[in-house]
């Protein structure tokens, strides 16, 4: 059996399915816990429903990107492993980079010349190590970071909101700058997303307030469309 047959075998699907099932159970337990906390905190039932709906819409854009990369990974590392990695991590570019670096470290090209069963095993190992790092850090240090955040806010909920918002702006700003530096296509996606969000807030939301719940997801789709239009026009 060559690496293609082994990577898509039933036993690999079964083993990868265990991890995906655990992730699914964790998501279910988290949703159930969140519902219990809304009751304890006397939060209106409409708030969690709205939050869930907003999160669902906002996830469409990133999910499309993950799906596209998963199709590419399936041809080289097999369907089961691509399904498993992107189900629990979801960082499609990171997983693709890890697989590529693993293949190069073994002296081959990902899915190309010299890509053997041994090289595929190396790529799997590198992808696992790549994901294990942040899982270990978050599991060990998240409780301590939460304590540190509360101490920095001084127990003031308003300051905590400001600090959390500033951190989010910094994180997304850093990610956007990194994407812009990769090329004009990525820059078009960022600019399109920002412009789309501004137009939605200024022109659409005042007339249709309920659209605000879906602004983030719609802005992501606008950004993706701008990147596609740029690539098509460049190809033409």
C-alpha positions, -999 to 999 in steps of 0.1 A, spaced: 0 0 0 13 35 -9 9 66 13 -23 76 -5 -41 44 3 -29 44 39 -37 80 45 -73 75 34 -79 41 50 -108 33 72 -86 28 103 -72 63 99 -107 77 96 -117 59 128 -87 72 148 -92 108 135 -129 105 142 -122 100 179 -105 134 182 -132 151 162 -159 135 183 -142 148 215 -142 183 200 -179 180 192 -187 169 228 -167 198 242 -186 222 221 -219 207 232 -209 208 269 -197 244 265 -231 254 250 -249 237 278 -227 254 305 -233 288 288 -271 282 290 -269 274 327 -249 305 334 -274 327 316 -300 315 340 -278 321 371 -269 355 359 -305 364 350 -296 372 314 -326 376 291 -331 346 268 -328 368 237 -292 377 245 -276 342 241 -298 335 211 -286 367 194 -250 359 203 -253 324 189 -268 337 157 -241 364 153 -214 338 159 -229 314 134 -230 341 107 -195 354 115 -181 319 112 -191 315 75 -162 335 61 -134 317 81 -151 284 75 -149 289 37 -112 296 39 -106 265 61 -126 244 36 -106 255 6 -73 247 24 -87 213 36 -93 203 0 -57 211 -9 -44 192 22 -65 161 14 -45 155 -18 -12 153 1 -18 142 37 -51 123 32 -87 132 39 -89 119 75 -59 138 88 -69 170 70 -104 167 85 -91 161 120 -65 189 120 -88 215 107 -116 204 130 -97 209 162 -73 237 152 -91 256 124 -60 277 115 -58 266 78 -27 286 69 -8 273 100 -16 237 93 -6 240 56 27 257 66 34 229 92 27 202 66 49 220 41 78 225 65 75 188 76 78 176 41 108 200 34 125 188 65 123 153 52 138 163 19 106 162 -2 79 185 -16 44 184 -1 24 160 -23 51 162 -49 84 146 -58 98 123 -31 67 124 -10 66 89 5 49 72 34 78 81 57 76 118 46 39 118 52 44 105 87 69 133 93 43 159 82 17 144 105 42 145 134 51 182 127 14 192 125 7 175 159 37 192 175 26 225 160 -8 223 176 4 208 209 23 239 218 -6 264 222 -29 237 236 -4 231 264 1 268 270 -36 277 271 -43 247 294 -16 256 319 -16 294 319 -52 305 311 -64 305 347 -33 325 358 -39 350 329 -75 354 340 -63 363 375 -38 387 361 -64 404 340 -87 409 370 -59 424 390 -50 448 362 -86 460 359 -87 466 397 -122 450 398 -137 478 377 -159 462 350 -157 493 328 -119 493 328 -120 456 321 -142 462 290 -118 489 278 -87 467 283 -103 437 266 -113 459 237 -78 474 234 -63 439 234 -87 427 207 -79 458 185 -41 451 190 -45 415 180 -66 420 149 -44 450 139 -13 428 141 -30 401 121 -42 425 94 -7 441 91 8 407 86 -18 399 59 -12 432 41 25 425 39 19 393 20 7 410 -11 -20 431 -28 -46 404 -29 -45 401 9 -45 439 12 -76 440 -10 -93 416 14 -84 437 45 -94 470 29 -126 456 15 -135 442 49 -129 475 66 -147 495 40 -176 470 41 -179 474 78 -179 512 76 -205 512 49 -227 488 68 -225 509 100 -231 543 83 -256 534 56 -273 501 63 -276 498 100 -294 531 106 -322 519 83 -321 482 92 -308 480 129 -311 442 130 -284 439 103 -258 450 129 -258 414 143 -244 402 110 -220 430 102 -188 411 110 -198 381 88 -210 403 60 -178 424 61 -157 392 59 -175 381 28 -171 415 13 -134 413 20 -131 379 4 -150 391 -26 -126 420 -30 -97 397 -29 -113 374 -56 -121 404 -78 -85 416 -75 -71 382 -84 -95 378 -114 -87 412 -127 -50 406 -123 -53 373 -142 -72 390 -169 
